[in-house]
């Protein structure tokens, strides 16, 4: 048999599956998000998942809350998003790179993506650009449009 296999998955599906696998590292009881940054040469430059901020003493997963409670008892004060972790975990320039995310990036991550030099975002899952539903997603889209960053929704078959 000298013919190559023709049913191998494509690069986009491969990297989205890596992002989905990375999301499984998250200890968030409600939402697990993964992100993978890839060079134009198809090399993985960084990975990240949503998790608690790193602390020097103690177990960060036990010190801070995973709750969506009121005031200080809300995980959003302590969790670092997957996209931010992927950017921070990279060790090289991200100029013209692509990022594969299991969710559409929030406006805080969108700012980091724009500043990092990433030029294409692939995401799975739904996006709701209704301004009454989520101003943050609308702001992300506005930031990406202004920066010339392309957004492409993909959903690999698993």
C-alpha positions in Angstrom: 0.0 0.0 0.0 1.8 3.1 -1.2 -1.1 5.6 -1.1 -1.5 8.0 1.8 -4.5 7.9 4.0 -7.2 10.3 2.8 -9.4 10.5 5.8 -6.9 12.3 8.1 -8.3 15.3 9.9 -7.3 18.8 8.6 -5.1 21.3 10.5 -8.0 23.4 11.8 -9.8 20.5 13.2 -6.6 19.2 14.7 -5.8 22.4 16.5 -9.4 22.9 17.7 -9.2 19.4 19.1 -6.0 20.3 20.9 -7.8 23.3 22.4 -10.7 21.1 23.5 -8.2 18.7 25.1 -6.5 21.6 26.8 -9.9 22.7 28.2 -10.1 19.4 30.1 -7.3 20.7 32.4 -9.7 23.4 33.8 -11.0 22.8 37.3 -13.9 25.2 36.8 -17.1 23.3 37.7 -19.2 25.2 35.2 -17.2 26.2 32.1 -14.0 24.7 30.7 -12.2 26.7 28.0 -9.1 25.9 26.1 -6.9 27.9 23.7 -4.0 27.0 21.4 -1.8 29.6 19.6 -0.3 28.4 16.3 2.3 29.9 14.0 1.8 30.2 10.2 4.1 27.2 10.0 1.6 25.1 12.0 3.7 25.0 15.1 2.0 25.3 18.5 3.4 28.4 20.3 1.3 28.3 23.5 -1.6 26.6 25.2 -3.9 27.7 28.0 -7.1 26.9 29.8 -9.2 28.9 32.3 -7.8 28.4 35.8 -7.1 30.1 39.0 -4.3 32.7 39.2 -1.0 31.2 40.4 -0.1 31.9 44.0 3.1 31.3 46.0 1.6 29.7 49.1 -1.3 27.3 49.3 -3.4 25.6 46.7 -4.8 28.3 44.4 -7.7 26.0 43.5 -8.7 25.9 47.2 -7.9 29.5 48.3 -10.2 31.3 45.9 -13.9 30.6 45.0 -15.2 28.9 41.9 -18.6 30.4 42.6 -20.4 33.1 40.6 -21.6 34.6 43.8 -22.0 38.3 44.8 -19.2 40.7 45.6 -15.8 39.2 46.2 -17.3 35.7 46.2 -17.1 35.6 42.4 -14.6 33.5 40.4 -14.2 36.3 37.8 -12.0 38.1 40.2 -9.5 35.2 40.4 -9.7 33.1 37.2 -7.3 33.7 34.3 -8.9 33.0 30.9 -7.6 30.4 28.5 -6.6 32.9 25.8 -4.7 35.0 28.4 -2.9 31.9 29.7 -2.0 30.8 26.2 -0.5 34.2 25.4 1.4 34.2 28.7 2.6 30.6 28.2 4.1 31.4 24.8 7.8 31.9 24.6 8.1 33.6 21.2 6.5 36.4 19.2 2.9 35.9 18.3 2.9 38.3 15.4 0.7 36.9 12.6 -0.2 33.8 14.6 -3.6 32.1 14.9 -5.5 31.2 18.0 -7.9 28.4 18.4 -10.4 28.9 21.2 -13.2 26.7 22.4 -15.3 29.8 23.1 -15.4 33.3 21.5 -13.0 35.5 23.4 -14.3 38.0 25.9 -13.4 41.7 25.6 -10.6 41.5 28.1 -9.0 38.6 26.2 -9.7 40.4 22.9 -7.5 43.3 24.0 -4.6 40.9 24.8 -5.1 39.1 21.4 -5.0 42.4 19.5 -1.9 43.6 21.4 -0.1 40.2 20.9 -0.2 40.5 17.1 -2.4 37.4 16.5 -4.2 37.8 13.2 -6.8 35.0 13.0 -9.2 33.6 15.6 -10.8 30.3 15.2 -13.5 29.5 17.7 -16.1 26.9 18.3 -19.5 27.4 20.0 -22.1 30.0 19.5 -21.5 33.8 19.4 -24.3 36.2 20.4 -23.7 39.7 19.1 -27.0 41.0 20.5 -25.9 44.2 22.4 -28.6 43.6 25.0 -27.3 40.0 25.7 -23.6 40.6 26.0 -21.8 43.9 25.4 -18.5 42.1 26.0 -18.8 39.9 22.9 -19.9 42.9 20.8 -16.9 44.9 22.1 -14.6 41.9 21.2 -16.0 41.9 17.6 -15.5 45.7 17.3 -11.9 45.3 18.6 -11.1 42.5 16.1 -12.7 44.4 13.2 -10.7 47.6 14.1 -7.5 45.6 14.3 -8.1 43.7 11.1 -8.3 40.3 12.9 -10.3 37.6 11.1 -12.7 35.5 13.2 -13.8 32.1 11.9 -16.3 29.8 13.6 -15.5 26.1 13.3 -16.9 23.1 15.0 -15.0 19.9 14.4 -16.9 16.7 14.4 -15.7 14.6 17.4 
